[in-house]
């Protein structure tokens, strides 16, 4: 190859060219995007041929070319032709199916002291499987090289360009293969999704399957299904959750966002996105911002769904669709990592169009009376199969025979209850007053006689009251004695004042007070005598640990202190029958004139009765 300009990289040797080709082969076999692959292709080709820049174009719809990537040294002094001229030149190269070299003039404002012309090397990338020079190209790339090379060097450029074009063709073949595999995997996932969503007959079950399976198809972190119920929106299911918490803040925010998206009528992706480039209304923008702030999602996509058909109609414009369309559900997908919002929004729309009729069928079947009819239809479906019908009739006959046997066949009914062996004559000894135990005269197992002292209680407050009453009685008696002495005197004392009572009236008052105090003393002495508790009958003390339970202990009035039993009166078995079974026992006692038979088993003997 000829020498290039001293300011640019020298042309690589053949070994270096082979190294560049091998590196491009490795890049073609790796899962790179189209932009990244051609960026590497242009960088390696420019370094190999000493080019100052280049561009890569991909064939679009019709005759349109889409710029994939472009690089240019700003100090190269090259004047790139207009897009129309370049497109015409590149289309000609693509139709011929062979690489070509065209001259490009230097830019007039170049920083170099001497202007240098450039050669534009354009090379088509054939479609995978296309014949050479057939004109079927998947892309075309161009390199801008200083025009100081001879014909032999330029032929080397063309050969190298044709080699890397074949590598790029292999890349497109592998990319198409990857795309087909992804499409096949997506198709399988869509079939599985429809199979799972069509399984439940209720709307909640279908929404649950759509949320969990749809999240796996979309590859998002969370997918929520919100459905219109009457005039309100209700969150039916969220992926990863078995049930929806109706009072949760997330539920309320999601329902408000669904209402705003349904009113807008177009799929959206957030943040910083709006449907068809239009500005979002303040209500929708506020709902999206609030939801993202609280859920901490990096990306958000929402798509309204109609149960009746496709969401987009080519014959109507956006405003007319928004005003006429009534949406029945909204799908809300969230990702906590960065994602391709445009592709994500399209996938969510396709998912809604795919599953919308299925949700509509589930909503129709989930209404009354279809829900009740289907439930009974499922229960009666066994009548269509003779084997199951025979089995069902056999089970029903067995159940009817069992019920008849329970009603008409007599059988013994045993009632089990815990029982305690007690004496026939047994009395509880209660505390007659609130106080403390002053003396304990018996112990466990001791034999006592009727009226024997068992316990003596002490009541300091009662003793104090009794002492006060006795003092008042003594004072009243002394006053009466003094009045009796006074009456024996012949001369009466002068009245001290008009309010002083006559002597006889004061004496009567003291006599009445003395009678009242005597009655109080009698009552208090009876209460004091009641503090000495005696045995109500002759027998044996059954209470265990009497000393530790009662000695010097405070007691309350009515508290059970001791239990006395007359062992000579005989013994009886007292059973504690549960409340739910006592009715059967009472009914049997009314029906049977004789006593009911009973059997007992000791607590330590589990085999013999």
NUGUDO-788998 format. One record per atom (N, C-alpha, C): x, y, z. Coordinates in steps of 0.02 Angstrom, whole numbers, plus 50000, padded with zeros to 5 digits. Atoms other than C-alpha are relative to their C-alpha. Layout:
N
XYZ
...
***
This chain:
609
500424994050000
500005000050000
500445006250000
499614993850003
500595017949971
500015003350067
499934996449937
501145029450111
499425004850008
500544995349985
499815039750195
500305006550025
499794993549974
499895057450261
500324999050068
499615000949939
501105059550406
499595001350062
500414998549941
499745065850520
499534994450017
500485005449988
498735049850508
500394993750013
499685006449983
499095032050565
500224996549938
499765003750058
500115021350446
499574994049986
500385005950020
499325007250350
500314993950033
499765005949964
499444990750446
500284994949952
499725005550039
500424975750386
499474994549992
500485005450012
499604959750324
499864996150064
500105003549937
499854951450494
499525003950046
500454995949960
499004966050579
499294999849972
500665000650031
497584965150453
499664993550020
500295006549978
497334946750495
499785000450073
500194999349930
497314951450679
499345003950006
500624996149999
495954964550647
499414995649978
500555004350025
494934951850547
499804994950054
500155004849948
495074938950687
499625003350058
500354996549946
494534951950814
499285001549980
500694998850023
493014956350708
499604993550000
500355006449997
492594937850693
499764998650071
500195001149930
492594936650883
499425004650020
500544995449985
491484952150895
499354997949967
500605002350036
490284944950765
499674994250035
500285005849965
490074929150867
499745001650070
500234998049933
489744938651030
499325003449994
500674997050003
487994945051074
500025007650006
499974992750000
488324963251030
499415002949962
500504996650039
487074975850967
500295002449934
499784997950067
487144982350789
500455006250006
499634993849993
487774999550842
500714998650027
499365001549970
489174992450951
500454996249952
499585003950047
489744979950818
500295004549946
499744995750054
489874993150681
500475005350028
499524995349971
490735005050800
500684996850004
499365003549998
492074991850826
500274998949929
499775001150069
492134988050639
500325006349972
499724993850026
492415006350594
500665001750034
499394998449964
493725008550730
500584995649976
499475004550023
494724993050676
500195001349928
499854998750071
494564996850490
500375006649992
499644993650004
495095015050516
500724999350023
499335001149976
496585009350617
500424995949951
499635004350046
497054996150488
500185003749936
499894996750064
496915007350333
500235007250007
499794993249991
497405023950411
499475005049982
500554995650017
495685031550386
499895005150056
500134994749951
495155047550473
499294999650027
500685000749976
493355042050498
499614995449955
500435004350039
491895032450430
499305000150027
500715000349980
490055028750442
499734993349978
500345006350016
488915013550439
499265001449995
500714998850014
487165013250367
499654993249996
500385006250002
485805000050383
499395001149955
500574999650045
484474996450254
499355000150040
500644999549966
482775002250316
499434998049954
500585001650042
481035001050244
500045003849935
499964997050066
480945004550059
500715001449979
499334998050021
482455014049993
500365004250054
499724995749949
482815022750158
500594996650033
499415002449964
484505021150243
500005003250070
499984997649931
484675022550432
500735000150023
499324999449976
486305029050505
500084996150064
499875004149941
486985016450629
500505003650046
499514996349962
488545025750686
500475003549952
499544996150041
489835038250622
500555002750044
499434997249963
491565043650677
500435004149951
499614995750044
492665057650608
500485003950043
499494996049968
494285065750660
499865007349985
500164993050015
493875084450681
500575003849968
499434996550029
495635089350624
500184997349931
499825003250063
495565078950465
499935004849941
500104995450055
494965093350356
499604997049943
500395003450052
493705082650264
499315003249997
500674997350010
492075089150192
499554994349979
500455005550012
490725075850207
499445002449955
500554997950044
489455076850064
499334999950036
500674999849970
487615080150100
499704993050001
500325006549992
486465065950149
499724997549934
500305002250063
485595065749980
500544997249953
499465002550043
487245064049885
500284993450025
499735006249971
487885050750004
499524994349991
500495005350009
486265040949996
499994997549928
499995002150070
486305040949806
500624995849986
499385003850011
488115035149807
499974993250033
500035006349964
487805021749939
499504995349970
500495004350033
486245015449852
500294996849937
499685002850058
487265013249694
500484994450018
499545005349978
488585003249788
499614993850022
500405005649977
487234992449868
499694996349941
500295003450058
486414988949699
500524996149961
499475003650036
488084984249619
500254994050040
499785005549958
488514973049767
500754999550006
499275000149995
490364977649759
500245006550031
499704994149969
491484989649854
500255004849946
499794994950048
491945006049767
500355005550038
499624994449971
493125020849798
499835006249960
500174993650031
492615038849764
500425005450034
499584994549974
493595054949786
499575005050039
500334994949959
493155067949918
500495005850007
499544994249993
493885085749920
500135001650073
499824997749932
494765093050071
499585006050019
500394994449976
493855105750178
500425006449994
499634993850012
494335123850144
500285003050063
499754997249937
494565128150329
500434995150038
499585005049966
495765114050366
500565003450037
499464997349960
497065117250499
500684998149972
499365002250028
498415108850393
500265005449953
499704995150046
499615119250293
499874998249928
500135002350069
499285108750139
499374995950000
500635003750003
497535102650095
500114993349967
499935006950025
497395083950064
499324997549980
500625003150022
496045075449961
499944993250033
500145006449968
495215059850029
499634995549952
500375005050038
494565043849953
499474997050046
500555003049963
492865037250011
499924992949977
500075007150015
492855018350018
499324997750026
500675002449981
491055011750018
499954992749983
500045007350010
490734993150039
499344997450026
500635002849977
489054984250047
500114993750043
500005006149960
488704970550176
499444995649974
500535004150031
487784956450086
499554996950053
500465003649956
486244948650163
500244992950011
499795007049988
486564931750244
499694995349949
500235004850050
486434918450109
499905002849931
500084997050066
486374930949963
500614998449956
499465001350047
487414927749807
500445006249992
499554994250010
488954938849775
499765004549943
500184994950050
488584954949679
499274999449979
500715000650016
486704951249686
499625006450014
500344993849984
486284968549752
499584999850063
500375000649938
485464961949911
500475001350058
499554998049947
486334971150052
499615001550064
500294998549935
485944972050237
500235006750027
499734993849975
487044987150269
500555002149952
499444997550038
488434997650194
500415004450046
499574995749960
489935005850275
500485003649954
499534996050040
491125019250212
500565002350044
499394997749966
492895024250260
500295005749961
499714994150032
493745040850225
500754999850011
499285001349997
495595038050183
500365005549960
499614995150039
496895051050129
500194997249931
499915002350069
497085050049939
500735000549979
499305000050020
498955046449926
500244992949987
499835007150013
498885027949883
499944998649926
500025002050070
499215019649717
499454995049986
500535004850018
498055007749623
500074993350036
499915006449966
498844992349704
499775000450072
500224999249930
498564999149879
499245000650004
500734999449999
496775003749836
499664993349989
500295006750009
496464986149774
500044996150066
499965003249933
497094980149943
499465002550046
500554997449960
495844991750025
499344996449984
500635003350020
494434984049923
499974992850024
499995007049976
494994966349967
499874999750075
500105000049927
495084970550152
499285001850018
500694998149987
493394979250146
499524994349985
500435005750016
492624964150059
500044994650054
499915005149947
493354952850195
499605001850063
500374998149939
492654962850340
499245000549985
500715000150018
490994964350245
499724993050008
500235006949989
490884945350246
499934998650076
500065000849928
491224945850433
499355003450025
500624996549981
489814958750453
499394996149978
500565004250023
488684947450349
499894994150048
500085005349949
489054933350471
499685002650063
500304997049940
488624945150613
499245000749991
500724999450013
486924948850533
499664993250000
500305006749999
486624930250508
499924997650072
500055002149930
487004926750692
499485004250037
500504995849968
485954941650744
499304997849982
500665002550020
484494935150642
499844993550035
500105006349965
484734918050720
499815001350073
500174998449931
484724925650894
499295002950005
500664997150000
483184935650851
499464994849992
500495005450009
482284920250788
499944995750062
500035003949938
482754910650944
499635003750055
500374996149951
482144924751054
499265000249984
500705000150020
480544925450952
499674993350016
500285006649984
480314906750972
499894999250075
500085000449927
480614907851160
499425004450022
500564995649982
479414922651170
499334996849980
500615003450021
478124912651072
499814994550049
500145005349951
478274898051192
499755003150066
500224996749939
478114909951339
499295002749993
500684997450011
476574917951261
499484994550001
500465005749999
475764900951233
499894997750072
500075002049930
476124896051413
499615005150040
500374994849965
475484912851473
499254999549986
500715000750016
473834910751380
499704993850032
500265006249970
473654892951443
499885001050075
500084998949929
473904898651623
499445005050015
500514994949988
472774913951609
499304997449985
500655002750017
471364904251527
499764994650048
500205005349953
471354891251667
499475002250048
500514998049951
470414900751805
499385002849965
500624997350026
468594905151776
499795006450035
500154993849966
468584919751896
500515005249981
499574994550022
469334936751859
500615000850044
499434999449954
470434937052014
500544994849984
499525005250017
471244920451969
500365001349934
499684998350063
471544925851789
500495005850008
499534994449988
472324942251849
500624997750037
499425002749963
473444932551969
500494996649952
499575003450048
474104921551828
500335004949952
499724995050046
474334936551712
500565003950033
499494996049965
475314946351843
500654996050008
499395003949986
476524932151884
500324997449937
499715002450062
476744924551711
500205005749954
499824994250041
476734941451624
500655003350022
499364997249976
478144947651735
500594996149973
499465004150027
479204933051676
500095001249925
499954998750072
478794936551493
500325006849987
499734993350011
479174955151506
500715000750027
499354999249969
480714952751613
500035005950048
500014994449954
480164966651732
500034997250072
499965002049930
480264966451922
499324999350033
500665000549971
478424969051960
499485002049948
500554998850047
476814968351858
499354999950040
500644999449964
475134974151926
499435000349950
500605000250042
473404971151852
499455003650038
500534996049970
472084984351891
499404999749954
500605001150039
470294981351832
499465004850023
500564995649984
468794992851824
499424995850026
500595003249970
467374987151939
499475005350010
500504994749997
465874998151906
500335006649982
499684993550012
466495015951922
500665000850035
499384999649962
468035011852026
500514995149972
499465004450020
469725004151990
500254996250061
499795004349945
470294989552097
500614996049978
499405004050011
472014981552106
499834992750016
500185007049990
471664962952081
500604995750017
499425004349987
473424955852082
500645003849986
499324997550010
475264960352095
500474994050002
499555005850004
476644948352046
500404999450066
499635001449939
477484940152195
499585000650063
500434999449941
475994943052312
499404995449992
500565004750004
474684929852352
499335003550008
500624996349992
473374942652403
500165007550002
499924992850002
473104961352390
499745003050065
500214996549939
473044971952548
499625006349979
500424994650024
471584983752516
500175006750032
499864993749965
472134996752645
500735002249993
499294998450009
473944997252586
500075006449959
499874993950039
474665013752521
500174998349928
499835002050069
475375004652369
499374998649960
500625001650036
473634998452324
499645006349980
500364993850017
472855015752332
500375004049947
499624996350051
474265023852232
499944996649932
500065003650063
474175010252099
499325001049968
500674999050027
472295012352081
499915007149974
500034993150026
472465031252063
500385000649935
499614999750062
473815028951931
499624996649943
500395003550052
472715016451836
499435004449975
500544995650021
471265028751835
500265005649955
499724994650041
472395042651766
500224997449932
499785002850064
473135031251631
499414998449956
500595001650039
471405025251577
499685006449972
500274993650025
470815043351561
500445002749943
499554997750053
472365047351456
499904995949937
500195004250057
471995032451344
500564997749956
499435002150040
473755029051279
500534996850044
499465002949959
475195018051338
500555005250011
499484995249983
476575027751425
500584996350032
499415002549966
478325024651489
500305005950038
499744994649957
479115034651629
500644997650032
500124992750000
480075044451682
500185003249934
499844995850058
480225058151551
499784996649936
500285002850061
479075050751421
499265001849998
500714998750009
477365054351351
499774996549937
500265003650057
476235045651228
500015004549938
499964996650065
476565050951047
500325006850005
499644993749993
477685065051107
499585005650029
500424994749971
476195074551183
500185001050073
499864998449931
476345083151350
499484996650045
500465003549955
475595073251494
499595005050040
500414995549958
474145081151590
500265000150071
499724999449932
474565087151766
499784994350046
500245005449955
473485073751850
500394993649988
499635006150016
474355059551758
500745000750020
499304999049981
476085067051782
500094999750075
499955000249927
475755069351968
499924992850026
500095006949978
475125051351986
500624995849986
499395003850018
476665044451896
500575001950047
499464997749956
477865055051999
499924997350071
500125002549932
477035050052163
500134992550005
499915007349999
477045031552117
500754998249997
499285001550006
478885031652066
500365002050064
499664997849938
479395041452223
499904994950056
500145004549945
478565028952339
500224992849986
499795006950016
478965012752245
500744999449985
499284999950015
480775017952204
500164996149936
499885003350064
480595010852028
500415004549954
499594996250048
481885016051898
499615001249935
500384999450062
480725012851750
499284997750014
500715001449992
478825012351737
499665000149932
500395000350063
477685007151593
499294998250017
500715001249988
475785007751590
499654999349933
500365001250062
474605001151457
499274998750017
500715001549990
472695002551457
499794994249956
500215006250034
471814986551404
499245000149994
500725000750011
470094983851328
499844992749994
500205007050002
469174967451350
499684998249933
500395001550061
468284969151181
500424999249938
499615000650062
469714970151056
500655003850005
499364996750003
471324978551000
499925007350022
500024993249974
471764995151077
500105005249945
499834995150051
472415003650919
499574998849937
500385000350061
471325007450768
500305005049951
499644995850048
472185014150614
499565005349970
500454995350032
470635023050551
499845006150044
500154994549955
470535034650702
500645003250025
499424996749973
471715047650766
500014999350076
499915001149929
472355048350944
499465003350041
500504996449961
471145061551010
499324996549997
500655003350007
469625052250940
499994993450037
499965006249963
470215035851015
499935001350075
500034998549929
470445043851185
499295001850022
500674997749981
468705051551183
499494994349996
500515005250011
467785035851124
500164993550037
499805006549973
468765021351198
499884999650074
500095001249928
468275014351367
500414993950018
499545005449982
469635003851446
499754996550062
500245004249946
469274989651564
500554998050049
499455001949956
470994986151638
500615004149982
499374996650011
472714993851655
500554995550026
499415003849979
474374984451661
500555005050018
499474995549976
475764992951761
500614995750014
499385003749992
477524986051744
500535004650029
499484996149967
478964991951853
500664996249998
499325002849999
480834989051846
500425004350046
499564996549953
482084993651980
500705000949971
499384998850036
483494994151851
499835003449934
500124996550064
483695004051690
499804995149947
500255004350053
482774996751540
499855004349939
500194996650061
482325000951360
499265001650003
500694998249987
480735010751389
499554999049939
500415000550060
480125010851209
499824992749986
500145007150013
480324992051181
499574997150056
500385002549942
479624988751355
499275001949994
500694997750008
478074999151319
499644996149945
500305003950054
477754990051154
499854992950023
500135006749976
477924973151239
499414999950048
500574999849954
476704978351375
499355000849963
500604999150040
475454984151244
499804993449966
500145006550032
475614967551151
499744995050051
500255004549948
475374958251315
499285001550017
500694998249986
473794968051349
499524998049945
500425002050056
473104964851175
499924992449998
500035007350001
473504946351194
499534997350054
500385002749943
472694943951364
499365003950014
500614996249988
471304957051355
499374995949990
500615004150008
469974945451280
499944994550052
500035005249949
470454931951405
499745002850066
500264996849940
470184943951550
499265001749993
500714998650011
468534949151471
499574993850008
500385006249991
467954931051463
499954998150074
500025001549928
468444928351645
499545004850037
500454995249968
467524944451695
499274998349987
500695001950016
465954938551604
499784993850038
500175006149963
466014921451687
499985001150075
499964998849928
466324929151858
499405003950026
500604996349979
464634938051862
499424995250014
500605003949988
462984931751930
499535000849941
500035006849972
462144920451874
500494995149969
499555004650033
463534913351765
500464996550050
499555002949951
464664910551916
499664994150036
500365005449965
463334900152007
499864994249953
500155005350048
462854890551850
500624995849985
499385003850014
464664885851813
500204995850060
499825003949941
464934880451992
499594993650005
500425006049999
463454868651985
500144995649941
499825004050059
463954863151811
500614995750014
499415003949983
465634857751877
499834994450048
500185005249952
464824848352019
499604994449967
500415005150033
463604839351903
500334997049939
499675002750059
464884835651769
500154992650006
499865007249991
465164818351845
499444995749971
500555003950027
463454813251777
500144997949928
499845001950069
464224812451603
500444993949995
499565005850001
465404798451653
499684994550041
500355005449965
464574781851697
500374997450061
499635002749943
465974775851810
499965004750060
500064995349945
465964791751914
499295000650026
500694999849979
464064791951915
499844994150046
500115005849958
464014774251984
500335000850068
499654998949937
465314778752114
499645005250044
500364995049962
464344794252165
499354997350030
500615003049973
462714784552182
500154995150056
499825004649947
463594771352284
500175003750065
499834996049941
464294784552402
499385003050032
500614997249974
462604793052418
499574994850036
500375005449967
461774776352457
500304998150067
499685001749937
463054772552590
499885005350052
500144994649953
462814789652669
499284999850024
500705000449979
460914787552668
499894994250049
500075005749954
461064770352750
500305001650068
499694998149936
462244777352883
499555004750039
500464995349965
461024791652923
499404996350027
500585003949976
459554779452934
500184995850060
499795004149944
460534768053050
500095004250063
499924995749942
460974782653163
499335002250029
500654997649976
459144787853172
499584994450031
500485005249980
458244771153191
500324994350039
499695005649965
459504758753262
500235002450068
499784997849934
459694760253452
500724997850013
499305001449983
461464760653519
500175003350066
499784997249937
462324763753682
500405006449988
499654993650004
462934781353709
500355001150066
499604999349940
464344782853834
500255007250007
499754993349985
464794799253916
500584999350048
499415000349958
466534800653987
500125006850033
499894993949962
466924813254124
500474998550057
499575001049940
468244815354260
499575000050063
500395000749939
467594810354432
500465000050060
499634999749937
468134812354613
499614996250053
500325003749946
467764800754761
499975004450062
500104995649943
467024810954903
499544996650050
500455002749948
466124807255067
499295002349987
500704998350011
464234807155069
499825006350039
500134994049959
464204820155209
500665003950004
499394996050003
465484833855181
499825007450006
500154992949990
465524851855239
500645004149992
499464995250006
466604866655196
499945005050057
499974995149946
467134878355335
500235006649970
499864993650031
467094896655283
500235005050052
499804994449957
467894912255355
499405004450013
500584996049982
466574922155450
500135007549995
499844992950004
467494938755437
500685000749965
499364998550031
468944947155351
500515001550055
499494999049949
470534946255454
500594995549986
499435004550007
472024935055486
499924994350050
500045006049958
472234917855564
500455001150061
499614999149938
472754920055745
500224993450029
499825006549972
472734901855795
499684994649957
500245005750040
472544885355701
500034993950046
500045005349951
471964870955809
499984992949970
500055006650031
471884856455682
500534999449946
499555001450055
472934848255546
499684994749956
500285004750050
472654836855396
499924993050031
500145006849976
471834820155440
499774999650072
500195000149929
471404825055618
499244998950007
500705001349985
469744818555688
499765005450048
500284994749960
468644832155762
499274998250017
500695000749981
466974832855850
499625006449985
500414994250014
465534844455819
500125005450053
499884994049959
465824862055891
500715000450027
499304999249981
467674858955915
500285006249965
499694994050029
468724874755887
500504997849947
499555001550056
469584873755719
500505005649988
499584994250017
470244891255683
499755005950041
500164993849966
470304907455781
500285005749957
499804994350041
470334923455678
500085006150044
499904993649965
470904940555733
499815005749953
500224994150038
470124957055679
500165006250042
499824994249959
471044972255754
499495005649997
500494994750005
469744984355691
499394998550042
500575001849958
468354974755776
500165000850074
499804999349930
469314974255940
500025007350021
499984992949985
469584992955933
499305003050008
500684997549994
467744996455902
499674997650065
500295002649938
467244985156046
500275003850061
499714996349944
468444994156163
499715007050004
500294993350000
467755011156111
499294999850027
500695000449976
465965005556141
499984998850076
499975001249928
466404998956314
500175006450038
499824993849968
467225015456359
499415004950002
500574995550002
465705025356303
499454997650048
500505002649952
464555013856407
500195001950071
499774998249932
465615016856562
499895007450014
500094992849990
465555035656537
499275001750008
500724998649995
463665035556513
499734997850068
500235002349935
463395025456672
500225004850056
499774995249949
464455037456775
499595006349998
500414993950006
463465052156709
499314998950030
500665001549972
461825043556758
500034999850076
499925000249926
462475040456933
500035007150028
499954993149976
462915058856950
499335003549999
500674996950003
461175063956893
499544997450055
500425002849946
460385052257021
500165003450067
499814996449939
461375060757162
499705006950000
500264993250004
460825077757100
499255000350014
500735000049990
458965073057104
499824999450074
500165000849929
459085068857289
500095006550039
499914993749966
459585086457333
499365004049999
500614996149995
458225097957387
500025006349957
499944993650035
458915112957302
500274998749929
499785000950069
459075113257115
500495005649981
499544994950024
460475122257030
499655004849952
500284995150045
460115137756936
500164998049928
499895001550071
459925136156750
500575004349973
499424996350029
461545141056660
499805003849937
500204996650062
460635145956504
499334997449977
500665002050024
459005145056413
500034993649958
499955005850043
459675131356297
500164993750038
499845005949961
460095119456441
499354996250013
500595004249993
458905104656449
499854999050074
500165001849931
457985100156606
500364993650020
499615005749975
458805087156716
499684993449981
500345006350018
457505073756684
500074998449927
499925001150072
457645075956495
500704997549984
499315002250011
459545074156501
500084992850024
499955006949975
459335058256605
499694995049950
500315004450050
458145050856477
500444999249939
499565000350058
459345055156337
500594995450012
499435004449984
460785046456427
499784992850003
500245006849996
459715031156458
499914997049929
500085002450069
459285029856272
500684998649968
499335001050029
461115031956223
500334993850030
499715005949968
461615018756351
499704993549970
500315005950031
460355006556276
500294998649931
499705000950068
461045009656101
500704997350005
499315002549993
462825006956161
500004992850023
500035006949979
462314990756247
499844995449940
500165004050059
461554984556084
500614999449954
499395000350041
463144989155991
500514995250030
499535004549968
464184979956119
499794992749990
500245006850011
463094964556103
500164997649928
499865001750070
463274964855913
500744998849989
499285000850009
465154967255921
500274993850035
499785006049966
465354953456048
499804993749962
500205005750041
464364941755936
500484999249940
499525000450055
465524946155792
500674997650025
499375002549973
467014943255905
499964992550013
500085007249989
466314926255954
500024996149934
499995003450066
466094922255768
500704999249973
499315000950023
467964924155745
500274993250022
499805006849980
468124907455834
499584995149959
500355004450047
467674894855698
500014993050027
500085006649973
467004878255755
499794995149946
500155005350048
466734861655667
499244999249995
500735000850007
464954859855594
499774992850012
500195006949990
465004840955615
500604996150025
499455004449979
466024826555681
500274996449939
499705003350058
467244819755555
500755001049998
499274999850011
468974821055481
500165006049956
499774994350040
469934836055412
500324997449936
499765002350066
470204833155225
500495004849968
499574995050033
471144849155181
500744998350013
499285001449995
472984845955144
500395006450013
499544994449988
474424857055200
499655005850037
500384995049964
473344866055326
500455005350030
499564995349967
474794874155417
500275005249950
499714995450050
475604881555261
499485004349966
500524996250034
473944887255189
499685005350045
500414995649958
473154895555342
500385003550056
499694997349940
474364898955484
500285007049986
499794992950005
474594917955507
499865003049931
500154997450067
473824920755335
499375004450002
500614996050005
472554934355292
499464996249962
500555003450032
470834927955242
499455005149987
500564995750017
469284935655165
499354996650023
500665002649979
467484933755222
499724995649945
500275004850048
466704918555137
500524995449970
499485004350027
468384910555095
499974993150033
500005006849975
468434891455112
500664998750036
499395001349960
469654887155252
500164992650006
499905007149989
469414868755286
499414996149972
500535004650020
468394853855228
499984994250050
500105005349950
467674841855357
499534994949969
500405005450029
466994824955301
499864994750054
500195005449954
466034811755398
500124993449963
499825006150034
466884795655343
499504994450012
500475005349984
465544785055428
499355000549960
500624999050038
464184792055314
500014996649931
499945003150065
464824782655160
500345004549950
499634996350052
465654788054997
499595000049936
500344999450065
465014793854827
500495002849948
499584997950056
465774797354655
499685006049966
500274993850030
465524815154592
500355001249933
499734999250068
465754817054403
499865007149974
500084993450031
466024833654311
499854999049926
500225001250069
465004831054151
500045006649962
499974993850039
465374843954013
499305002649984
500644996850013
464004856353973
499674997449936
500295002250063
463784849953795
499724992950004
500245006949994
463424832153858
499524998950057
500445000949943
462414835054016
499284999249979
500695000850024
460824836353913
499834992749985
500135007150014
461004818253855
499894996150065
500075003449936
461214812554036
499325001450031
500654998349970
459674822054097
499434996849961
500535003250039
458634815453953
499964992550014
500005007149984
459174797553991
499714998850070
500295000849933
458714799954175
499245000749999
500734999550005
456974805554126
499694993949967
500275005750036
456734790754009
500074993550040
499875006149963
457454777454126
499735000750071
500254999649931
456484774054287
500524998250051
499485002149954
457974765754366
500625004549990
499394996050004
459674773454399
500424997949940
499575001550057
460894774554254
500614996150022
499415003949985
462304762054250
500625004249988
499374996250006
464044769054275
500584995450015
499395003749987
465794761854272
500565005050010
499454995449985
467404769454335
500674996649987
499315002350010
469264767954301
500455004650039
499544996049960
470614773454419
500485003749954
499564995950042
471764786954356
500654996549984
499375003550013
473294775854370
499934993549963
500135006450034
472474760754286
499665001549934
500274998250065
472214763154098
499674994249965
500265005950035
471644745454055
499364997350033
500575003049966
470404739554188
499505005350020
500554995649979
468704747254226
499594996550053
***
